[in-house]
Amino acid sequence: MGLSIRMALYFVFSFLAGQGLVVFDAPSGRVTFDLESVAVLLTGLAGFAVTFVASRVAKARGGKT
């Protein structure tokens, strides 16, 4: 389980870096996040999570999703 989570996090952070949402400044050793872009990404992720949870609740109550 831990390995799966680690591999998923590798994917997520490489995706963020590839999209320009995360920038590493080598001379200072800092990682910078573009907050406006990350907010848009998190909004989409929250929408996905809410619809997933709603479908699980509906299925638990006997409905079809």
Secondary structure as the mmCIF struct_conf table of DSSP 4:
data_model
#
loop_
_struct_conf.conf_type_id
_struct_conf.id
_struct_conf.beg_label_comp_id
_struct_conf.beg_label_asym_id
_struct_conf.beg_label_seq_id
_struct_conf.end_label_comp_id
_struct_conf.end_label_asym_id
_struct_conf.end_label_seq_id
HELX_RH_AL_P HELX_RH_AL_P1 GLY A 2 GLY A 18
TURN_TY1_P TURN_TY1_P1 GLN A 19 GLY A 20
BEND BEND1 LEU A 21 LEU A 21
STRN STRN1 VAL A 22 ASP A 25
TURN_TY1_P TURN_TY1_P2 ALA A 26 GLY A 29
STRN STRN2 ARG A 30 PHE A 33
HELX_RH_AL_P HELX_RH_AL_P2 LEU A 35 ALA A 60
TURN_TY1_P TURN_TY1_P3 ARG A 61 GLY A 62
#
